[in-house]
Amino acid sequence: MRRWIIYLLLLIFVAAGAVACKEQVHEEAHAASETTYTCPMHPQIVQSQPGSCPICGMDLVPVSQQGSKDGALMLSDRQMALGNIKVSPAGGGSVGSNTILTGRLALDQTQTEVISSRAAGRVERLYIKETGKTVKKGQPLYELYSEQLLTLQREYLLALAQNRELGSENPRFASILEAARKKLLLYGLSEAQINKLAKSGRMDARVTFLAPESGVVTEIAAAEGQYIAEGNVLYRLAKLGTIWVEAELYPQEIVEVSTGDPIRVVVQGFAQEPVAAKVAFLSPELRAGSQVALLRAELPNKEGLYLPGMQAEVILPGADSAALTIPADAVIREEQGSHVWVQTGENTFEPRMITLGEVSADRVAILTGLKAGDKVVTSGAYLLYSEYKLKKGSSPMAGMKM
């Protein structure tokens, strides 16, 4: 009898062990079935076993679906890196309703240099014959044949000879020489040209005139062989150290801005952040034939990258209002509404429907759907959107209600 009892107990232990092993195997199989493998570059490829992507040949990476609830996505570390997924917390800030105007860059007319003839004569040569050329200070601009300048050179050499012979006895000749030298300077000759004349003693009716300032040639008003009078305009030079940006305002916009207000300017073709500027001029009247007024601001242009005629956007800041804000790039807009992706766990994200408020150039106010501190995806949001549609077969907004 005792032996049968021992056999019965042994059978019970063996049966319990078999059941436990079966349950363990079942749990392991169930856990394995919860893990799928997908391609980081082609998320539509999903397999239950490891392998290679049939499209690009990359190794499939495991994606555990265990613990993810409906509507959530769980990514691997490799997918996070490849998708450049970045998050930032939603926080308080201010958003203003900015007004964006279309503008154009123009020459700063206060920085324009007019080069006119200092004497009457004939233009023998123009060293610069095209507009748009950059001129440096001291660079030859034109050559002029002038009897008047020849006479002034003769007077200077005569005063120089008299001063050398009689200057030690009579200081009056030194003052006569200085007056002759200053007259040549007033007529446009440089110090180097006067020193060369004094050293060589040779007069020349053809005198080369140099650029008094650096700039860009915007106008050429003379031609070779042309006779010109004293004071005739030959060139116009514009300096590009500062440049104007001009935009047009409608009457309802004029009341929102005044001289000295800060603005931001975005020049097309340049990817850097908007350039800060201030309103320098507001037209006191509307342009004839149109109901617009002119706004003008000055932009620094030390490197000469901005050129007249370039298109630009002028951003007039509106009244700021405090709100819960996130970067504008984090918002995905659809016909059903707007949503963002919120990180709910490690490498786990879920869509969240939101209501938008004021929108600025780079931030947007959130009225409902988020609370301060929520980790919102700011980079890679559209990748998550595409991943969801490929895996779930529907939009993240499907069935959502505020």
MARTORNU-237395 format. One line per field, with one value per residue (C-alpha): x, y, z. Coordinates in steps of 0.1 Angstrom, whole numbers, padded with zeros to 4 digits. Layout:
N
xx = (X; ...);
yy = (Y; ...);
zz = (Z; ...);
***
This chain:
402
xx = (0000; 0028; 0045; 0014; 0012; 0049; 0042; 0011; 0031; 0058; 0032; 0017; 0052; 0060; 0027; 0031; 0066; 0054; 0026; 0051; 0075; 0046; 0035; 0071; 0075; 0041; 0052; 0085; 0067; 0041; 0070; 0087; 0055; 0053; 0087; 0087; 0115; 0114; 0137; 0148; 0146; 0115; 0091; 0065; 0087; 0076; 0087; 0083; 0119; 0153; 0167; 0175; 0153; 0143; 0144; 0177; 0194; 0198; 0196; 0161; 0160; 0137; 0107; 0090; 0053; 0049; 0037; 0026; -0010; -0034; -0022; 0014; 0046; 0077; 0110; 0144; 0175; 0186; 0153; 0156; 0190; 0182; 0150; 0168; 0140; 0142; 0119; 0115; 0090; 0060; 0064; 0052; 0061; 0047; 0034; 0025; 0004; 0032; 0026; 0048; 0054; 0071; 0101; 0131; 0166; 0177; 0208; 0214; 0211; 0229; 0260; 0262; 0293; 0291; 0324; 0325; 0352; 0374; 0384; 0372; 0387; 0384; 0379; 0409; 0402; 0377; 0392; 0358; 0333; 0306; 0282; 0282; 0320; 0335; 0360; 0386; 0398; 0429; 0420; 0423; 0389; 0395; 0422; 0415; 0432; 0430; 0449; 0437; 0455; 0486; 0486; 0483; 0512; 0533; 0525; 0535; 0568; 0576; 0568; 0589; 0619; 0615; 0613; 0645; 0664; 0650; 0631; 0660; 0661; 0623; 0598; 0570; 0580; 0573; 0537; 0533; 0545; 0521; 0492; 0501; 0503; 0469; 0453; 0465; 0450; 0417; 0416; 0418; 0455; 0468; 0498; 0518; 0511; 0522; 0554; 0561; 0556; 0580; 0606; 0605; 0597; 0578; 0543; 0516; 0482; 0468; 0460; 0448; 0422; 0418; 0387; 0382; 0362; 0354; 0321; 0301; 0297; 0260; 0262; 0287; 0277; 0306; 0323; 0358; 0365; 0337; 0344; 0332; 0329; 0340; 0316; 0301; 0291; 0313; 0305; 0282; 0295; 0274; 0287; 0273; 0283; 0246; 0217; 0180; 0151; 0118; 0083; 0048; 0022; -0016; -0035; -0046; -0010; 0004; -0012; 0007; 0042; 0062; 0097; 0122; 0102; 0122; 0115; 0131; 0142; 0146; 0166; 0158; 0187; 0202; 0193; 0205; 0181; 0162; 0183; 0172; 0166; 0147; 0123; 0142; 0116; 0078; 0064; 0042; 0018; 0004; 0019; 0001; -0023; -0021; -0032; 0002; 0029; 0066; 0085; 0123; 0149; 0187; 0205; 0242; 0261; 0298; 0306; 0287; 0265; 0233; 0228; 0202; 0171; 0171; 0137; 0131; 0104; 0098; 0083; 0064; 0059; 0024; 0012; 0025; 0003; 0014; 0005; 0017; 0039; 0058; 0079; 0058; 0077; 0062; 0027; 0012; -0019; -0045; -0081; -0094; -0073; -0038; -0018; 0016; 0036; 0042; 0068; 0051; 0080; 0114; 0113; 0075; 0054; 0017; -0003; -0021; -0048; -0044; -0061; -0039; -0039; -0017; 0010; 0044; 0073; 0087; 0063; 0027; 0004; -0015; -0050; -0060; -0044; -0011; 0000; 0033; 0061; 0048; 0077; 0068; 0086; 0102; 0123; 0111; 0073; 0065; 0085; 0064; 0033; 0044; 0054; 0020; 0001; 0022; 0019; -0017; -0031; -0050; -0043; -0033; -0063; -0088; -0113; -0097; -0119; -0109);
yy = (0000; 0024; 0016; 0025; 0058; 0066; 0057; 0080; 0109; 0104; 0105; 0137; 0154; 0143; 0155; 0189; 0193; 0184; 0210; 0237; 0230; 0231; 0265; 0278; 0267; 0282; 0315; 0315; 0308; 0335; 0360; 0351; 0356; 0391; 0401; 0410; 0420; 0450; 0470; 0504; 0519; 0500; 0496; 0479; 0448; 0429; 0393; 0370; 0358; 0375; 0379; 0405; 0431; 0419; 0455; 0469; 0439; 0454; 0432; 0432; 0447; 0433; 0454; 0442; 0448; 0435; 0462; 0486; 0496; 0505; 0535; 0534; 0527; 0512; 0517; 0501; 0521; 0518; 0531; 0560; 0569; 0565; 0585; 0613; 0612; 0641; 0653; 0684; 0692; 0714; 0746; 0781; 0808; 0837; 0836; 0866; 0868; 0880; 0899; 0888; 0913; 0907; 0930; 0937; 0948; 0981; 1003; 1025; 1059; 1076; 1056; 1066; 1084; 1106; 1110; 1141; 1157; 1182; 1199; 1204; 1181; 1150; 1115; 1095; 1062; 1046; 1019; 1007; 1002; 0980; 0986; 0962; 0961; 0964; 0993; 0997; 1030; 1042; 1021; 1040; 1050; 1073; 1092; 1129; 1151; 1187; 1218; 1233; 1206; 1211; 1248; 1239; 1215; 1242; 1267; 1241; 1233; 1270; 1276; 1246; 1260; 1294; 1280; 1259; 1289; 1317; 1300; 1303; 1341; 1348; 1324; 1338; 1314; 1284; 1296; 1300; 1264; 1251; 1270; 1254; 1220; 1223; 1235; 1203; 1183; 1201; 1193; 1156; 1146; 1124; 1130; 1103; 1119; 1154; 1139; 1121; 1154; 1172; 1144; 1140; 1176; 1164; 1177; 1155; 1167; 1132; 1127; 1094; 1099; 1074; 1062; 1083; 1055; 1018; 1006; 0991; 1010; 1016; 1042; 1052; 1086; 1092; 1076; 1075; 1104; 1126; 1162; 1171; 1202; 1207; 1191; 1166; 1133; 1104; 1075; 1067; 1043; 1026; 1012; 0978; 0980; 0985; 0978; 0988; 0964; 0979; 0966; 0979; 0983; 0985; 1010; 0984; 0974; 1010; 1015; 0984; 0997; 1029; 1041; 1023; 0991; 0959; 0936; 0904; 0900; 0867; 0871; 0845; 0823; 0824; 0796; 0814; 0827; 0859; 0890; 0915; 0951; 0982; 1003; 1033; 1050; 1050; 1069; 1098; 1093; 1066; 1060; 1076; 1052; 1026; 1024; 1013; 1031; 1023; 1008; 1008; 0992; 0990; 0957; 0952; 0938; 0938; 0908; 0921; 0889; 0908; 0924; 0949; 0933; 0902; 0892; 0892; 0886; 0913; 0899; 0924; 0911; 0912; 0914; 0885; 0863; 0837; 0801; 0765; 0764; 0738; 0741; 0745; 0716; 0692; 0696; 0673; 0688; 0666; 0671; 0657; 0681; 0684; 0660; 0655; 0625; 0622; 0600; 0578; 0554; 0543; 0544; 0544; 0571; 0577; 0603; 0631; 0652; 0689; 0723; 0750; 0787; 0815; 0806; 0824; 0818; 0790; 0782; 0774; 0778; 0747; 0752; 0716; 0681; 0687; 0697; 0713; 0688; 0664; 0652; 0661; 0648; 0678; 0659; 0628; 0633; 0626; 0594; 0582; 0592; 0571; 0542; 0542; 0543; 0514; 0492; 0501; 0507; 0539; 0575; 0582; 0606; 0578; 0575; 0603; 0628; 0658);
zz = (0000; 0009; -0024; -0044; -0026; -0035; -0072; -0072; -0058; -0084; -0112; -0098; -0097; -0133; -0146; -0129; -0144; -0179; -0176; -0164; -0193; -0217; -0204; -0205; -0241; -0249; -0233; -0252; -0284; -0277; -0269; -0301; -0320; -0305; -0321; -0358; -0381; -0405; -0428; -0414; -0450; -0461; -0432; -0453; -0452; -0421; -0413; -0384; -0387; -0392; -0427; -0454; -0470; -0505; -0518; -0505; -0490; -0455; -0424; -0409; -0374; -0346; -0336; -0304; -0304; -0268; -0245; -0273; -0271; -0300; -0320; -0305; -0324; -0310; -0328; -0325; -0316; -0352; -0365; -0341; -0354; -0391; -0387; -0367; -0342; -0317; -0290; -0270; -0241; -0248; -0227; -0222; -0246; -0266; -0302; -0322; -0353; -0377; -0409; -0438; -0466; -0500; -0504; -0526; -0519; -0533; -0532; -0503; -0520; -0491; -0499; -0536; -0549; -0580; -0599; -0621; -0643; -0624; -0657; -0693; -0719; -0740; -0726; -0740; -0722; -0699; -0677; -0666; -0694; -0678; -0650; -0621; -0619; -0584; -0581; -0553; -0540; -0560; -0591; -0624; -0638; -0668; -0687; -0697; -0722; -0709; -0718; -0685; -0665; -0687; -0677; -0640; -0643; -0659; -0631; -0605; -0621; -0625; -0588; -0579; -0598; -0583; -0548; -0554; -0566; -0544; -0516; -0491; -0497; -0499; -0482; -0504; -0531; -0508; -0503; -0540; -0545; -0519; -0535; -0569; -0553; -0536; -0569; -0586; -0557; -0561; -0598; -0590; -0591; -0564; -0541; -0560; -0593; -0581; -0566; -0599; -0617; -0594; -0597; -0635; -0645; -0675; -0681; -0697; -0711; -0706; -0669; -0654; -0626; -0598; -0579; -0548; -0531; -0534; -0547; -0575; -0608; -0613; -0642; -0669; -0683; -0707; -0737; -0751; -0774; -0759; -0750; -0715; -0695; -0660; -0636; -0661; -0645; -0656; -0631; -0603; -0576; -0550; -0517; -0506; -0469; -0461; -0484; -0483; -0482; -0493; -0490; -0496; -0469; -0473; -0452; -0427; -0421; -0418; -0384; -0371; -0377; -0370; -0376; -0353; -0349; -0350; -0380; -0394; -0430; -0449; -0482; -0507; -0515; -0480; -0456; -0424; -0397; -0404; -0401; -0375; -0387; -0378; -0398; -0411; -0432; -0437; -0467; -0454; -0483; -0505; -0539; -0568; -0585; -0557; -0521; -0507; -0488; -0488; -0458; -0458; -0435; -0436; -0437; -0428; -0458; -0449; -0470; -0500; -0503; -0507; -0541; -0553; -0569; -0546; -0533; -0496; -0470; -0443; -0411; -0390; -0354; -0340; -0305; -0284; -0263; -0237; -0245; -0245; -0276; -0296; -0328; -0359; -0376; -0350; -0363; -0390; -0407; -0423; -0435; -0403; -0382; -0368; -0346; -0331; -0319; -0282; -0266; -0240; -0232; -0244; -0282; -0280; -0296; -0300; -0321; -0302; -0317; -0310; -0315; -0329; -0318; -0330; -0354; -0359; -0383; -0362; -0333; -0328; -0298; -0286; -0272; -0264; -0267; -0248; -0214; -0203; -0202; -0229; -0250; -0286; -0316; -0334; -0359; -0378; -0372; -0408; -0407; -0378; -0397; -0428; -0406; -0389; -0422; -0436; -0406; -0395; -0429; -0417; -0407; -0371; -0370; -0377; -0349; -0328; -0310; -0289);
***
